[in-house]
Amino acid sequence: MEESAVTQMKVIVFQIGNEEYAVPVDQVGSIERLQSITRVPGTANFVKGIINLRGVVIPVIDLRLRFGMEEASYTESTRIIIIHLDQVEVGLIVDVANDVIDLQEEMIELAPEVVGTVNVDYISGVAKLEKRLLILLDLPKVLSTEEIDQLQSLEG
């Protein structure tokens, strides 16, 4: 097969607990160090609040809590990945942002019924790289339309 016929996808790899996840680079705005988060009352438990990033107010969610995992203390390696989702910017708190890699289409398999502790609805596939297993997140499904609308109201 010709090299040009292979479909590649560039992804950002990050870690939550012992699992590695990946999201397409084109959906990521930036990766930021953890900063002061202003709590907003009346939001879901996984919504940590809002941050002011270079003059833009961005809602922040903790992916551990979103995935029903145990809350963990934030460390020096904790990062906020700023993603673009339906005209909304959302910050995702992750344990560690690892690297950017290219995935070949043939490395990606459909999501199995259960992957670790994450609801399979949030997963678009699984990529196998040597000894690593990357869980590819389907970002539009991580937050429902109603949740995105609620987060948009926080930006005001």
Secondary structure as a PSIPRED ss2 file (coil, helix, strand):
# PSIPRED VFORMAT (PSIPRED V4.0)

   1 M C   1.000  0.000  0.000
   2 E C   1.000  0.000  0.000
   3 E H   0.000  1.000  0.000
   4 S H   0.000  1.000  0.000
   5 A H   0.000  1.000  0.000
   6 V C   1.000  0.000  0.000
   7 T C   1.000  0.000  0.000
   8 Q E   0.000  0.000  1.000
   9 M E   0.000  0.000  1.000
  10 K E   0.000  0.000  1.000
  11 V E   0.000  0.000  1.000
  12 I E   0.000  0.000  1.000
  13 V E   0.000  0.000  1.000
  14 F E   0.000  0.000  1.000
  15 Q E   0.000  0.000  1.000
  16 I E   0.000  0.000  1.000
  17 G C   1.000  0.000  0.000
  18 N C   1.000  0.000  0.000
  19 E E   0.000  0.000  1.000
  20 E E   0.000  0.000  1.000
  21 Y E   0.000  0.000  1.000
  22 A E   0.000  0.000  1.000
  23 V E   0.000  0.000  1.000
  24 P E   0.000  0.000  1.000
  25 V H   0.000  1.000  0.000
  26 D H   0.000  1.000  0.000
  27 Q H   0.000  1.000  0.000
  28 V E   0.000  0.000  1.000
  29 G E   0.000  0.000  1.000
  30 S E   0.000  0.000  1.000
  31 I E   0.000  0.000  1.000
  32 E E   0.000  0.000  1.000
  33 R E   0.000  0.000  1.000
  34 L C   1.000  0.000  0.000
  35 Q C   1.000  0.000  0.000
  36 S C   1.000  0.000  0.000
  37 I C   1.000  0.000  0.000
  38 T E   0.000  0.000  1.000
  39 R C   1.000  0.000  0.000
  40 V C   1.000  0.000  0.000
  41 P C   1.000  0.000  0.000
  42 G C   1.000  0.000  0.000
  43 T C   1.000  0.000  0.000
  44 A C   1.000  0.000  0.000
  45 N C   1.000  0.000  0.000
  46 F C   1.000  0.000  0.000
  47 V E   0.000  0.000  1.000
  48 K E   0.000  0.000  1.000
  49 G E   0.000  0.000  1.000
  50 I E   0.000  0.000  1.000
  51 I E   0.000  0.000  1.000
  52 N E   0.000  0.000  1.000
  53 L E   0.000  0.000  1.000
  54 R C   1.000  0.000  0.000
  55 G C   1.000  0.000  0.000
  56 V E   0.000  0.000  1.000
  57 V E   0.000  0.000  1.000
  58 I E   0.000  0.000  1.000
  59 P E   0.000  0.000  1.000
  60 V E   0.000  0.000  1.000
  61 I E   0.000  0.000  1.000
  62 D E   0.000  0.000  1.000
  63 L H   0.000  1.000  0.000
  64 R H   0.000  1.000  0.000
  65 L H   0.000  1.000  0.000
  66 R H   0.000  1.000  0.000
  67 F C   1.000  0.000  0.000
  68 G C   1.000  0.000  0.000
  69 M C   1.000  0.000  0.000
  70 E C   1.000  0.000  0.000
  71 E C   1.000  0.000  0.000
  72 A C   1.000  0.000  0.000
  73 S C   1.000  0.000  0.000
  74 Y C   1.000  0.000  0.000
  75 T C   1.000  0.000  0.000
  76 E C   1.000  0.000  0.000
  77 S C   1.000  0.000  0.000
  78 T C   1.000  0.000  0.000
  79 R E   0.000  0.000  1.000
  80 I E   0.000  0.000  1.000
  81 I E   0.000  0.000  1.000
  82 I E   0.000  0.000  1.000
  83 I E   0.000  0.000  1.000
  84 H E   0.000  0.000  1.000
  85 L E   0.000  0.000  1.000
  86 D C   1.000  0.000  0.000
  87 Q C   1.000  0.000  0.000
  88 V E   0.000  0.000  1.000
  89 E E   0.000  0.000  1.000
  90 V E   0.000  0.000  1.000
  91 G E   0.000  0.000  1.000
  92 L E   0.000  0.000  1.000
  93 I E   0.000  0.000  1.000
  94 V E   0.000  0.000  1.000
  95 D C   1.000  0.000  0.000
  96 V E   0.000  0.000  1.000
  97 A E   0.000  0.000  1.000
  98 N E   0.000  0.000  1.000
  99 D E   0.000  0.000  1.000
 100 V E   0.000  0.000  1.000
 101 I E   0.000  0.000  1.000
 102 D E   0.000  0.000  1.000
 103 L E   0.000  0.000  1.000
 104 Q E   0.000  0.000  1.000
 105 E H   0.000  1.000  0.000
 106 E H   0.000  1.000  0.000
 107 M H   0.000  1.000  0.000
 108 I E   0.000  0.000  1.000
 109 E E   0.000  0.000  1.000
 110 L C   1.000  0.000  0.000
 111 A C   1.000  0.000  0.000
 112 P C   1.000  0.000  0.000
 113 E C   1.000  0.000  0.000
 114 V C   1.000  0.000  0.000
 115 V E   0.000  0.000  1.000
 116 G C   1.000  0.000  0.000
 117 T C   1.000  0.000  0.000
 118 V E   0.000  0.000  1.000
 119 N C   1.000  0.000  0.000
 120 V H   0.000  1.000  0.000
 121 D H   0.000  1.000  0.000
 122 Y H   0.000  1.000  0.000
 123 I E   0.000  0.000  1.000
 124 S E   0.000  0.000  1.000
 125 G E   0.000  0.000  1.000
 126 V E   0.000  0.000  1.000
 127 A E   0.000  0.000  1.000
 128 K E   0.000  0.000  1.000
 129 L E   0.000  0.000  1.000
 130 E C   1.000  0.000  0.000
 131 K C   1.000  0.000  0.000
 132 R E   0.000  0.000  1.000
 133 L E   0.000  0.000  1.000
 134 L E   0.000  0.000  1.000
 135 I E   0.000  0.000  1.000
 136 L E   0.000  0.000  1.000
 137 L E   0.000  0.000  1.000
 138 D C   1.000  0.000  0.000
 139 L H   0.000  1.000  0.000
 140 P H   0.000  1.000  0.000
 141 K H   0.000  1.000  0.000
 142 V H   0.000  1.000  0.000
 143 L C   1.000  0.000  0.000
 144 S C   1.000  0.000  0.000
 145 T H   0.000  1.000  0.000
 146 E H   0.000  1.000  0.000
 147 E H   0.000  1.000  0.000
 148 I H   0.000  1.000  0.000
 149 D H   0.000  1.000  0.000
 150 Q H   0.000  1.000  0.000
 151 L H   0.000  1.000  0.000
 152 Q H   0.000  1.000  0.000
 153 S H   0.000  1.000  0.000
 154 L H   0.000  1.000  0.000
 155 E H   0.000  1.000  0.000
 156 G C   1.000  0.000  0.000
